[in-house]
Amino acid sequence: MQSLFGYELIFAPGTSTYQVKVRSISAEREEDYMQFAWVDTGEDGKVDMSAPLQLMATPFAQGLQRSKPGLIKLYLHTFNSIPMFLSEVNRHLFESTTVFKGK
């Protein structure tokens, strides 16, 4: 999956949440990850997988909010598109960690 999509995914089922840890292959450190969760809002105690995913507050997500303030709002709130958000984050990380020496 990593080489195809550029992200490592770690799934963590829980009783009231089901979380997905998402780490770009272009991340500089192990702790540079985002975490999304389906949060139980019902009374039955089961996680509703049809509910929208929520971006959780991780140090990396908070740093991203500071360095690229419009990114989360544009892709997650305005367009409701996690795929486009992850694509933009990966592009940002790739550009900041890759040195290109042209001819």
C-alpha positions as CSV (number, residue, x, y, z in Angstrom):
1,M,0.0,0.0,0.0
2,Q,2.8,2.5,0.9
3,S,4.4,2.4,-2.5
4,L,1.1,2.6,-4.3
5,F,-0.6,5.4,-2.3
6,G,2.2,7.0,-0.4
7,Y,0.8,6.4,3.0
8,E,1.2,3.8,5.7
9,L,-2.2,2.9,7.3
10,I,-2.5,1.5,10.8
11,F,-6.1,0.5,11.9
12,A,-7.0,0.6,15.5
13,P,-10.5,-0.7,16.4
14,G,-11.9,0.4,19.7
15,T,-15.1,0.2,21.6
16,S,-16.4,3.8,21.0
17,T,-14.1,4.8,18.1
18,Y,-12.4,3.1,15.2
19,Q,-9.2,5.0,14.3
20,V,-6.9,5.0,11.3
21,K,-3.4,6.3,11.8
22,V,-2.1,7.7,8.5
23,R,1.6,8.4,7.9
24,S,3.1,9.7,4.7
25,I,6.2,7.9,3.3
26,S,7.6,11.4,2.9
27,A,7.3,12.2,6.6
28,E,10.5,13.1,8.3
29,R,9.8,11.5,11.7
30,E,7.9,8.5,13.0
31,E,5.6,10.8,15.0
32,D,4.6,12.8,11.9
33,Y,1.2,11.2,11.4
34,M,-2.5,12.1,11.2
35,Q,-5.2,10.2,12.8
36,F,-8.8,9.9,11.6
37,A,-11.6,8.4,13.6
38,W,-15.2,7.3,13.3
39,V,-16.7,8.3,16.5
40,D,-19.8,6.6,18.0
41,T,-22.7,9.0,18.4
42,G,-25.4,6.3,18.9
43,E,-26.7,4.7,22.0
44,D,-25.9,1.1,21.0
45,G,-22.2,1.4,21.7
46,K,-21.3,0.4,18.2
47,V,-19.1,2.5,15.8
48,D,-21.1,3.8,12.9
49,M,-18.8,3.2,9.9
50,S,-21.1,5.2,7.6
51,A,-20.5,8.3,9.7
52,P,-18.0,10.8,8.4
53,L,-14.4,10.4,9.5
54,Q,-13.0,13.1,11.8
55,L,-9.4,14.4,11.8
56,M,-8.1,14.0,15.3
57,A,-5.8,16.5,16.9
58,T,-2.2,15.1,16.7
59,P,0.9,17.2,17.0
60,F,1.5,16.8,13.2
61,A,-2.0,17.9,12.3
62,Q,-1.7,20.9,14.6
63,G,1.6,21.8,13.0
64,L,0.1,21.5,9.6
65,Q,-2.7,23.8,10.7
66,R,-0.1,26.4,11.7
67,S,2.1,26.1,8.6
68,K,-0.7,25.7,6.0
69,P,-3.7,27.2,7.7
70,G,-6.2,26.9,4.8
71,L,-5.4,23.3,3.9
72,I,-7.7,21.6,6.5
73,K,-10.5,24.1,6.0
74,L,-10.4,23.9,2.2
75,Y,-10.2,20.1,1.7
76,L,-11.9,18.7,4.8
77,H,-14.6,21.3,5.6
78,T,-15.4,23.0,2.2
79,F,-14.9,20.0,-0.1
80,N,-15.3,17.2,2.4
81,S,-12.5,15.3,0.6
82,I,-10.1,13.3,2.6
83,P,-8.4,11.9,-0.6
84,M,-7.6,15.4,-1.9
85,F,-6.5,16.5,1.6
86,L,-4.1,13.5,1.9
87,S,-2.8,14.2,-1.7
88,E,-2.0,17.8,-0.9
89,V,-0.3,16.9,2.4
90,N,1.8,14.3,0.6
91,R,2.7,16.8,-2.1
92,H,3.7,19.3,0.5
93,L,5.8,16.8,2.4
94,F,7.4,15.5,-0.8
95,E,8.4,19.0,-1.9
96,S,9.8,19.9,1.6
97,T,11.9,16.7,1.9
98,T,13.1,16.2,-1.7
99,V,16.1,18.0,-3.3
100,F,16.0,18.1,-7.1
101,K,19.1,18.9,-9.0
102,G,18.3,19.7,-12.6
103,K,20.7,19.6,-15.5
